[in-house]
Amino acid sequence: MPRFFFDTRDNGRQVRDELGCELAGMDAVHDLAVRTLTEIAADEGSSSDQHRFGIDVRDEAGEAVLTSELTLETRRLG
């Protein structure tokens, strides 16, 4: 199975994935990227009105294969 690397972004702070994980294909890559983003957002929360999370996925050759972003925006209405 091919290995993919999930580099994360959190409001500009980047963390490079050096280990990666073996996945069957792009559907599994997509699912893991989305699941990871929602878990990061839930764990990190946000102390600001807008918080941006992202994942950039590379294959074994270092080529970008998927980018996913999640923006958490809060508006106080009163």
matplotlib code that plots the C-alpha trace (Angstrom):
import matplotlib.pyplot as plt

x = [0.0, 1.2, 2.3, 0.9, 2.0, -0.4, 1.2, -1.1, -1.7, -3.2, -3.6, -0.3, 1.6, 2.7, 3.7, 5.3, 4.4, 7.6, 6.0, 3.0, 0.6, -0.3, -3.7, -5.4, -6.1, -7.4, -10.8, -9.1, -6.8, -9.8, -11.6, -8.6, -7.9, -11.5, -11.6, -8.3, -9.3, -12.5, -10.6, -8.0, -10.7, -12.5, -9.3, -7.9, -11.1, -10.7, -9.9, -10.5, -13.6, -12.0, -9.7, -8.3, -7.1, -5.6, -4.0, -1.7, -1.2, 1.9, 2.6, 5.8, 7.5, 6.7, 4.1, 1.0, -2.1, -4.8, -5.4, -8.2, -9.1, -11.6, -12.5, -14.2, -15.9, -17.8, -20.0, -21.5, -25.0, -25.7]
y = [0.0, 3.5, 5.8, 9.3, 12.2, 14.6, 18.1, 20.2, 23.9, 25.7, 29.5, 29.6, 27.2, 24.2, 20.7, 18.4, 14.7, 12.7, 9.2, 9.1, 6.2, 3.5, 3.9, 2.0, 5.0, 8.6, 7.9, 6.8, 9.8, 12.1, 10.5, 10.7, 14.3, 15.4, 13.3, 14.7, 18.3, 18.0, 16.3, 19.1, 21.7, 20.0, 19.6, 23.1, 25.1, 28.8, 31.8, 34.1, 34.9, 33.0, 30.0, 28.3, 24.7, 22.8, 19.6, 19.2, 15.6, 14.3, 11.0, 8.9, 11.0, 14.2, 15.3, 17.1, 15.0, 16.7, 19.9, 20.4, 23.4, 24.1, 27.5, 27.9, 31.3, 32.6, 35.7, 37.1, 38.3, 40.3]
z = [0.0, -0.7, 2.1, 2.5, 4.7, 6.3, 7.0, 9.2, 9.4, 12.4, 11.9, 10.1, 12.3, 10.2, 11.4, 8.8, 9.0, 9.0, 9.6, 7.2, 7.0, 4.5, 2.9, 0.1, -2.1, -2.5, -1.0, 2.3, 2.0, 1.7, 4.6, 6.9, 6.0, 6.8, 10.0, 11.2, 10.5, 12.5, 15.4, 15.4, 15.4, 18.3, 20.4, 19.7, 19.8, 19.1, 21.2, 18.2, 16.1, 13.1, 13.1, 10.1, 10.0, 7.0, 5.9, 2.9, 1.9, 0.0, -1.5, -1.1, -3.9, -2.1, -4.6, -3.3, -3.8, -1.6, 0.3, 2.7, 4.9, 7.6, 8.9, 12.2, 12.5, 15.5, 15.5, 18.7, 18.0, 21.1]

ax = plt.figure().add_subplot(projection="3d")
ax.plot(x, y, z, "-o")
ax.set_aspect("equal")
plt.show()
